[in-house]
Amino acid sequence: MKKFLIICLIVFLSAGLFFLKPAGKNNEVVFWTLQMGAFSGYMNGVISEFETQNPDIKIKWIDVPYSEGEKRTLASILSNTPPDLVNLTPDFSSVLAQKQALQFLDCNELEVYNKEIINSLKYRGECYAIPFYATSSITFYNKELFKKTGLKKLPVTFDDLNANAAQIKSKTGAFATMPTVCENDTMLKILNKYNINTPEKLASQKSADIFSEYKNLYSKDLIPKESITQTHREALEKYMSGQLVFIQSGANFLNIVKENAPQIYKNTDVTYQLTGSSGKYDVSIMNLVIPLKARHKEEALKFALFLTNKNNQTELAKLTTILPVNKEALKDDYFLKADEKDTIAKSRKISASQLNNLEEQIQFNRNRKEFLTMLNTSVQQILLSETGVKQALSQAAKNWEQLVRE
């Protein structure tokens, strides 16, 4: 009887081991991206290489339309069936982190990435995302129109451009620029470049001076009236029709100019993004997150780090107009050298160099979206003269404090 029990125990343990083995082969990481289908060759190549190096891990890649990303991710999290790795915007990722819906990461594992970018992906000092790729807007300008302005130097700061807006329009008949100050976080980025990054500073005299400057430009018809209602897409259309001398935009939009307004493109050159008193630049990024209830967190992190290593980041950048977030990738000659006559290559070099001098982003532990809505409403009120500048900013500062406390 004792011998029979021992045999049964051995059979039971063997069966247990048998059923455990396939689990190692079933480490399928479900990975969602946002509108990366056009780069399926690249993505499938990276996945194939990763799976070859990690035969116990499989990657199931699903590309999601950009407009569906947030909705689908939220639905999957609420139903407890999230993907293991998701490509999202930092804004939405931050909301999920605040709701404790994401796996927090060891920041020490992310030291290969740009420091300021990593700092922007923290909630209460903890990292909640892996950066995927970046863009840093530059300034396009119409060389022919600029020559007519009589200006000897290109503007470096917003102050430089705004101070010469009247001369630019009188000499060229075109607007200096269309700032789209009520689009998303445009005004927030401008303020941050002048170290206006708290409720108290929003109500300061320096802040009032900046808002008064834009109010003056708006009231004197030195920026388009559409600046408070339209987006950079409409601004780009005005640039392509010769109505703007300068425009700040991502390097990827140069291709749109080249295809749709070849004569304007021929007269276009590029320079650095406008700065404020800090002399630093801003950046936009996409990131990767691991939902808290993901089934294969370790495997997802391993793949995310592989996807964003030096070689893969450089390869993706060469297929697109994005910039690597991996510091080692940015040392590639592709980002360091450019023929001055090649406008697109020059824009890439400028954009990449700006990542070495980034403005520290304003951190919001909560209510970022609500804050931006409030700030942009305040901009509209000020520019439309519905209220005094200081009065509006005083109220906006109080609203900011309230949003922080909620």
N, C-alpha and C positions, 0 to 999 in steps of 0.2 A: 504493500500500500504506500509506504514511504517513497519507494522507488518510483511508483506511478505518479505521485504528487510532484516529485522533482522533475520528471519528464514533462508533465503538464506545465510546470512553471517555466521550463526552458522554451517550450513551444510558445507559451504566452508572450514571453519577453522577445522572442525572435519575431513573432508576429507584430509586436509593438514597434520594434526597430524597422521592420519592413514597411509599416505604414508611415513611419516618421521620415523615411528617406525621400519619398517624392516631395515632401514639403519643401525641401531644399531646392528642388527643381521648379517649385511653383511660386518662386519669388518674383511674381510679375508686377512690375512697377507701372501703374497707370499714370501716364504723363499727358497733361493738357497744355497746349500752347494757344496763343491768340494770333490767329491769322498768319500762320507761318507756312501755309500750304504751298506757296510759291517756291519755297526752299526745301521741298520734300527730298530732293537729291542729297542735299547737305545733311538734313536731319536723319534720313535713313542711313547715311554713311556713318554718322557719329554713333547712332544706335547700334549698328552692326559691329563697329570697332569695339564699343563698350561690351557688348554681349560676348564677343570673342575673348576679351580679356577677363570677363566675369561670367563664365558659362552657367553659373547657378542663378543668374539674374536675367530676366527677360523684361524688355521695355515695350509696353503697349502705348503707342503714341496716338493721340487724338487731337486734331486741330479744330479749334472752336472759333466761330466768327467773333470778331472783336466786340460787337454789340451784345453778344450773348454771354460773354465771359463771366461777368459778375453774377448775373441771374442764375446761370447753371451751377456756378461754384457754390453760391449760397444754398441753392436747392439741394445739392449733394451733401453739404455739411449738415443741413437740417434733417436730412433723411438718414444720416449716419452711414452714407456710402460715398465718401469723398474720394477723389483721385489721390494718388500718393504724392504727386508733385504738380504744382499748378503755376502757370505763367500769368501774373496779374500786374496791375498797376500798383505803385506804392501806396496811393491814397486808399484804395479798397483793401489792400493787404494790411494797412495800419488799422483800419476799422475792425478787421477780423482779429488782429492781434489784441486790440483793446477788449474784444469780446471773449478773449481766451480761447479762440477757435483754432489757433495755429501752434505748431510745435516750435518752441524757442530753441535756438541753436547756440553752440559754443562759439563765441565771437573769435576765439583764438584760431579756429579753423578757417576763418575768413580773412586772415591777414594778407593774403595774396591780392585782395581787391583794393581798389581806391579807398583810402581811409575816410574821406568825407562822405563818400557814397555809403559806406558801411554805417557811419554815424547817423545817416538819415534813415536807416532801416532798423532803428532801435526803438523799443518801447520800454520806458523806465529802466534804461541801461542794458536791456537784453535784446539780442539780435533775433529778429523774427523772419528774415528773408535772406536769400542769396541773390545778389545782383545778377542780371542776365545780360543786359546791354544798355548803352547810354547814347544820348545825343546832346550836343551842346550848341545852341544856336549861334550863328555868326551874323555879321552885317553884310547884306548885299548893297551895292550902290551903282547907280547909273553914271558911268564915267563921263559921258557927254553932258549930262545935266549938271554934274558936279563941277565940271570945268566952267560952266556958265555962272555958277554961284559967286565966283571971285574969291572963294575961301582958299587959303593956302594949305590948311591941314585938315585931315579927316577928323571928325569928332571921335573922341575917346569915351566921353561920359554922356549921360543923358543931359546933363547941364549944358555941355558943349553944343549938342544938337538943338536943344530947345532954345538956347540963347541966339542961335542963328536962323531960327525958323522963318522969321520975317524977311531977312535978307534972301534966303533961299527961294521963298515964294515970289518975291518981287523980281528977282533976277531970272527965274526959270518958268514961273507960272505953275509950277508943281509944288505939292506939299513936301515938306522935309521928310515926313514919315506918317504912318498911321499906327499909333501905338496900341490899339485894341485894349485899352486899360481896364475894361470890364470883362475880359475873357479869362475864365478859369483863375489861375494864380498870377496873372501878369503883374498886377499892381503890388501884390505881396512880394514878388521877386524884386521889383524896383525899390520898394521900401527897404527890403532886407539888405540891398547893396549900399544903403545909407545908414545901416545899423539901427533901423527902426524895426524892432522885433519883439516888443512887449506892449501891453496896453498903455503903460505910462508914456512910452516913446511915441506911440501913435498919436497921443494928444499933445506932443511937444511942438515947439515953434519950428523946428527943422521939418517935421512932418507937415505942418501947416504951409510952410514955404513950398514944398514939393507939390502939394495939392493945389495951391494957389497958382503955381506955374502952369499946371495943366488946365486949370480953369481959364487962365489968361489966353493960352493958346486956343482953347476951344471957342471962347467968346469972340476972339479976333479972327476966327476962321483960318487959323494957321495949322490946324489938324482937321481932317475930315470929320463931319458931324457923325458919321457912321462909326467913329472910334469907340463909342460907348454902347454900340449894339451889335457890331459885326465881329467876325473872327479873323484870324490870320489868313485864312483862305481867301476871304474877300480883299484883305489888304494885299495879298500876293497878286490878285487880279488887277488891282489898281497899279501895282508896280509894273506888271507886264504891259499895261496900257500907257505907261509913261507918266502917270499921275503922281508918282512918288519918287523922290531921289534916293532915299534910304529905306531899307526894311530889314528887320531882324527876323531870321527864320532858320530852320534846320537846313543843313547842307543838302538833304535829300530833295528839297524843293527847287534846287538849281536845275535838276533834270526836268521839272515841270516847266520852268522858264525856257529851257533849251528847246523843248518839244513844242510849246505853245506860242512862244514869242521869240523866235530865233534872232530877230534884229535887236531886241532888248538884251538877250543873252550875250550877243556879240559886244554890246556896250557895258556889260556887267563885270564888275570886279568885286572882290570880297575883302573884308577886314575883320578885326576882332569884334566880339560882342560888346555892346555898350556896358560900361560899368558905372558905379557910383563912387562915393568917397572911399570905399574899401579897395577899389581896384581889382576886385575878384569877380569870378564868373559863376553863372548858375548852370545847372545840368538837369536833364530829364532822364529818367531811367525806367526800365521794366525789370521786374524781379521774379524770383521763383520762391514759392512757399510750400511748406509741408503741413497739411491740415493735422490738427491734433489727433483726429480719429483715423488717420491714414493707417493702412495695414502694414506697409513696408517702409517705415521711416528711415532706417539706416541705409537701405538700398537706394531709396530716393535721394538721400543726401549724397551718397557716393556718386550717383549718376549726375546730379546737379553740379558737383565739383568737377566732374569729368567734362561735362558739356561746356563749362566756362573756364577750362584750362587755357593756357597760352595758345596752343596750336589751334584749338577749335574756335576760340574767340577771334583769332586773326583770320581764319578761313571765312567765318561768317561775315566779318567786316568787309572782306574783299568781294563778297557777293552782294553786299548791300551798301548803305551809307551810314550804318550805325558805327558806334565806337566801342572798343572793348572796355570792360570794367576790370579786367585782369591787368595789373600793373606791368607784368612782364610782357604781355602782348603789345602794350603801348610803346615798347622799346624797339619794335620792329621798324625797319626803314620805311615801310609802307606808310607809317604815320609820322615819320620824322623828316622825310624828304619830299619835295614836290617841284616840278617845273613851274616857274612863275607864270608861264603863259597858259598853263592848264588850270582853268578856274576851279574845276571840281577837285583836282588833286590838291590845289592850294587851300581850298575850303576844308578838306579833310585834315591837312596838317595843322591849320589854325584851330579847328575844333578839338583835335586831339591834345594840342598843347594847353588848351584851356582847362583840361581835366587836372593839370598839375597845379592849378591855382583856383580852387573852387571856394565859393562862399559857403559858410556853414549854414545849412538850412534851418528854418524855424521849425521847432518840434511842437507837435500838437498831440497831447495825450488823449484828446477826444475832440469831437465836434469841428474838425477841420473844414468839412464841407459846409457846415452852417456858418462858420466864420467867413469863408470866402464869399458866400452869398451876401452876408451882411456887409462886408468890405466893399464889394462891387456895387451894392445898392447905395452905399455912402458916396462912392465915386460919382455915380450918376446924379445923385442929389446935389452934390457940390458943383459939378460941371453944368448942370441945368439951372443953377442959381436958385434952387428951391430953399436953400438954407445957407447960413454963413459957414465958412470953412472951419473955424475953430469950434463952433457949436456942433457941427456935424461930427468932427473928429472926437470931441469930448464924449458925445453919445456913443460913437463907435467903440471908443476905449472901454466904456462902461459895459457895452454889450459883449466885448471880448472877455472882460473879467467874469461876466456872468456865465459865458460859455465854458470857461475854464473850470468854474465851480460846479457846474451841472454834472 
